[in-house]
């Protein structure tokens, strides 16, 4: 089993949809997250070195919770499994990695004044 653990920032608002899987309707939240790679410099500060973007999907009841608590720019920690995805374009098949999250944690930071609960998330 593979396990992915990373911390980063949402690059856009969570997208919650209802999908049918195995004959049942399920909520899924799709997140676009930039996972940074902070490296200490000579002055004791940190500089981002070659971070990366990943699509993260959250299934079930957690999908709505993530959409309600997180917004573009939110700092999150993700624990999940890497998934090997592919999709077709006019230029051929594109391979990509994504994460199926088991857990998504909101990470407080110095710039966060408070947590705002959104009520407009898909019901």
C-alpha positions in Angstrom: 0.0 0.0 0.0 1.3 3.5 -0.8 0.7 6.4 1.5 1.0 10.1 0.7 1.4 12.8 3.4 1.8 16.4 2.4 1.0 20.0 3.4 0.1 22.7 1.0 -2.4 25.4 -0.1 -5.6 25.2 -2.0 -5.2 26.8 -5.4 -9.0 27.2 -6.0 -12.3 26.7 -4.2 -13.3 23.1 -3.5 -15.6 21.6 -6.1 -18.2 19.2 -4.6 -20.2 16.9 -6.9 -22.4 13.9 -6.5 -21.3 10.9 -8.5 -22.8 7.4 -8.9 -20.4 4.7 -7.9 -21.5 1.0 -7.6 -25.2 2.2 -8.0 -25.0 4.6 -5.1 -24.8 8.4 -5.0 -21.6 9.6 -3.3 -20.3 13.1 -2.6 -16.8 13.9 -3.8 -14.8 17.1 -3.3 -12.1 17.8 -5.8 -9.2 20.0 -4.5 -6.3 21.5 -6.4 -3.4 21.8 -4.0 0.1 23.2 -4.3 2.4 21.1 -2.1 5.4 23.2 -1.3 8.8 22.0 -0.4 10.3 24.4 2.1 14.1 24.3 2.3 16.1 26.3 4.9 18.5 28.9 3.6 21.7 30.3 5.1 19.7 32.9 7.1 17.4 30.4 8.8 14.4 31.3 6.6 12.7 28.9 4.3 12.5 29.0 0.6 10.1 27.0 -1.6 12.1 24.6 -3.8 10.3 22.7 -6.6 6.9 22.2 -5.1 4.2 20.6 -7.1 0.4 20.6 -7.9 -1.8 17.6 -7.3 -5.5 17.0 -7.6 -6.9 15.6 -4.4 -10.3 13.9 -4.1 -12.2 13.5 -0.8 -15.2 11.1 -0.7 -18.3 10.8 1.4 -19.3 13.0 4.4 -15.8 14.4 4.5 -16.3 16.0 1.1 -19.0 18.4 2.3 -17.0 19.1 5.5 -13.9 20.0 3.5 -15.9 22.3 1.2 -17.5 24.0 4.2 -14.2 24.6 6.1 -11.7 25.2 3.3 -11.4 27.9 0.6 -8.9 29.0 -1.9 -5.6 29.7 -0.1 -6.4 27.5 2.9 -3.4 25.7 4.3 -4.1 21.9 4.6 -2.4 18.7 5.5 -3.4 15.7 3.5 -3.0 12.0 4.2 -4.1 9.5 1.5 -3.0 7.3 -1.3 -1.5 8.2 -4.6 -3.6 7.2 -7.6 -2.3 6.7 -11.2 -4.7 8.5 -13.5 -4.9 9.0 -17.2 -7.1 10.9 -19.5 -7.5 11.5 -23.2 -6.8 14.7 -25.1 -6.6 15.6 -28.8 -2.8 15.0 -28.4 -3.2 11.5 -26.9 -3.2 10.0 -23.5 -2.0 12.1 -20.6 -0.8 10.3 -17.4 -1.1 12.1 -14.0 -0.9 11.4 -10.3 -3.7 12.3 -7.9 -4.4 11.7 -4.2 -7.4 9.9 -2.7 -7.5 11.5 0.7 -8.3 9.6 3.9 -7.9 12.8 6.0 -7.6 16.5 5.3 -6.7 18.8 8.2 -7.0 22.5 8.2 -3.6 23.9 9.3 -3.7 27.3 11.1 -1.1 29.8 10.2 0.0 33.2 11.5 -2.1 35.0 8.8 -5.3 33.2 9.8 -7.5 35.5 11.9 -10.4 33.0 12.3 -12.0 30.1 10.6 -15.1 31.1 8.5 -17.7 28.4 8.0 -19.3 28.6 4.6 -23.0 27.7 4.3 -23.1 27.7 0.5 -21.4 24.2 0.1 -23.4 21.7 -1.9 -26.0 20.0 0.3 
